Amino acid sequence: MLRSIFHLPELDEYIDILEEIIKRLPPGMVVHRLTGDGPKKLLIAPMWSADKKHVLNTINQRFMNDCLIQGSLYRK
Protein backbone atom coordinates (compact mmCIF):
# COMPACT_ATOMS: atom_id res chain seq x y z
CA MET A 1 0.00 0.00 0.00
CA LEU A 2 2.66 2.55 0.97
CA ARG A 3 4.70 1.85 -2.13
CA SER A 4 1.85 3.10 -4.28
CA ILE A 5 1.70 6.39 -2.34
CA PHE A 6 5.35 7.05 -1.47
CA HIS A 7 8.56 6.14 -3.20
CA LEU A 8 10.58 4.11 -0.71
CA PRO A 9 14.13 3.71 -1.94
CA GLU A 10 15.94 0.43 -1.66
CA LEU A 11 19.21 0.53 0.24
CA ASP A 12 21.34 0.87 -2.91
CA GLU A 13 19.29 3.82 -4.13
CA TYR A 14 19.48 5.44 -0.69
CA ILE A 15 23.28 5.14 -0.76
CA ASP A 16 23.38 6.60 -4.28
CA ILE A 17 21.49 9.63 -2.97
CA LEU A 18 23.77 9.91 0.08
CA GLU A 19 26.84 9.86 -2.13
CA GLU A 20 25.52 12.67 -4.31
CA ILE A 21 24.70 14.79 -1.27
CA ILE A 22 27.98 14.16 0.54
CA LYS A 23 30.02 15.06 -2.53
CA ARG A 24 28.32 18.46 -2.48
CA LEU A 25 28.72 19.21 1.23
CA PRO A 26 31.55 21.47 2.38
CA PRO A 27 34.63 19.35 3.11
CA GLY A 28 34.77 20.50 6.74
CA MET A 29 31.10 19.94 7.53
CA VAL A 30 30.49 17.25 10.14
CA VAL A 31 27.79 14.73 9.26
CA HIS A 32 26.24 13.43 12.47
CA ARG A 33 23.82 10.85 11.15
CA LEU A 34 23.42 8.86 7.94
CA THR A 35 20.69 6.61 9.26
CA GLY A 36 18.56 6.25 12.34
CA ASP A 37 17.19 3.47 14.46
CA GLY A 38 13.81 3.94 16.00
CA PRO A 39 11.81 1.25 17.77
CA LYS A 40 11.53 -1.68 15.37
CA LYS A 41 7.94 -2.43 16.33
CA LEU A 42 6.98 1.06 15.10
CA LEU A 43 8.85 0.75 11.79
CA ILE A 44 6.56 0.60 8.79
CA ALA A 45 9.12 0.98 6.02
CA PRO A 46 11.71 0.65 4.61
CA MET A 47 12.43 -2.65 6.28
CA TRP A 48 16.12 -2.59 5.37
CA SER A 49 16.55 0.31 7.81
CA ALA A 50 15.81 -2.01 10.74
CA ASP A 51 19.32 -3.49 10.53
CA LYS A 52 21.39 -0.41 11.34
CA LYS A 53 24.69 -2.31 11.52
CA HIS A 54 24.16 -3.76 8.04
CA VAL A 55 23.11 -0.37 6.67
CA LEU A 56 26.17 1.40 8.08
CA ASN A 57 28.52 -1.36 6.92
CA THR A 58 27.01 -1.25 3.43
CA ILE A 59 27.27 2.55 3.30
CA ASN A 60 30.90 2.42 4.45
CA GLN A 61 31.79 -0.26 1.89
CA ARG A 62 30.15 1.65 -0.96
CA PHE A 63 31.86 4.90 0.04
CA MET A 64 35.23 3.14 0.05
CA ASN A 65 34.59 1.29 -3.23
CA ASP A 66 33.47 4.51 -4.92
CA CYS A 67 36.38 6.51 -3.42
CA LEU A 68 33.85 9.01 -2.11
CA ILE A 69 35.38 12.29 -0.98
CA GLN A 70 33.17 14.68 0.92
CA GLY A 71 33.16 18.04 -0.80
CA SER A 72 34.59 16.81 -4.11
CA LEU A 73 31.77 18.64 -5.93
CA TYR A 74 31.35 21.45 -3.40
CA ARG A 75 30.94 24.96 -4.78
CA LYS A 76 31.03 28.09 -2.65
C-alpha positions as CSV (number, residue, x, y, z in Angstrom):
1,M,0.0,0.0,0.0
2,L,2.7,2.6,1.0
3,R,4.7,1.9,-2.1
4,S,1.9,3.1,-4.3
5,I,1.7,6.4,-2.3
6,F,5.4,7.0,-1.5
7,H,8.6,6.1,-3.2
8,L,10.6,4.1,-0.7
9,P,14.1,3.7,-1.9
10,E,15.9,0.4,-1.7
11,L,19.2,0.5,0.2
12,D,21.3,0.9,-2.9
13,E,19.3,3.8,-4.1
14,Y,19.5,5.4,-0.7
15,I,23.3,5.1,-0.8
16,D,23.4,6.6,-4.3
17,I,21.5,9.6,-3.0
18,L,23.8,9.9,0.1
19,E,26.8,9.9,-2.1
20,E,25.5,12.7,-4.3
21,I,24.7,14.8,-1.3
22,I,28.0,14.2,0.5
23,K,30.0,15.1,-2.5
24,R,28.3,18.5,-2.5
25,L,28.7,19.2,1.2
26,P,31.6,21.5,2.4
27,P,34.6,19.3,3.1
28,G,34.8,20.5,6.7
29,M,31.1,19.9,7.5
30,V,30.5,17.3,10.1
31,V,27.8,14.7,9.3
32,H,26.2,13.4,12.5
33,R,23.8,10.8,11.1
34,L,23.4,8.9,7.9
35,T,20.7,6.6,9.3
36,G,18.6,6.2,12.3
37,D,17.2,3.5,14.5
38,G,13.8,3.9,16.0
39,P,11.8,1.3,17.8
40,K,11.5,-1.7,15.4
41,K,7.9,-2.4,16.3
42,L,7.0,1.1,15.1
43,L,8.9,0.8,11.8
44,I,6.6,0.6,8.8
45,A,9.1,1.0,6.0
46,P,11.7,0.6,4.6
47,M,12.4,-2.7,6.3
48,W,16.1,-2.6,5.4
49,S,16.5,0.3,7.8
50,A,15.8,-2.0,10.7
51,D,19.3,-3.5,10.5
52,K,21.4,-0.4,11.3
53,K,24.7,-2.3,11.5
54,H,24.2,-3.8,8.0
55,V,23.1,-0.4,6.7
56,L,26.2,1.4,8.1
57,N,28.5,-1.4,6.9
58,T,27.0,-1.2,3.4
59,I,27.3,2.6,3.3
60,N,30.9,2.4,4.5
61,Q,31.8,-0.3,1.9
62,R,30.2,1.6,-1.0
63,F,31.9,4.9,0.0
64,M,35.2,3.1,0.1
65,N,34.6,1.3,-3.2
66,D,33.5,4.5,-4.9
67,C,36.4,6.5,-3.4
68,L,33.9,9.0,-2.1
69,I,35.4,12.3,-1.0
70,Q,33.2,14.7,0.9
71,G,33.2,18.0,-0.8
72,S,34.6,16.8,-4.1
73,L,31.8,18.6,-5.9
74,Y,31.3,21.4,-3.4
75,R,30.9,25.0,-4.8
76,K,31.0,28.1,-2.7
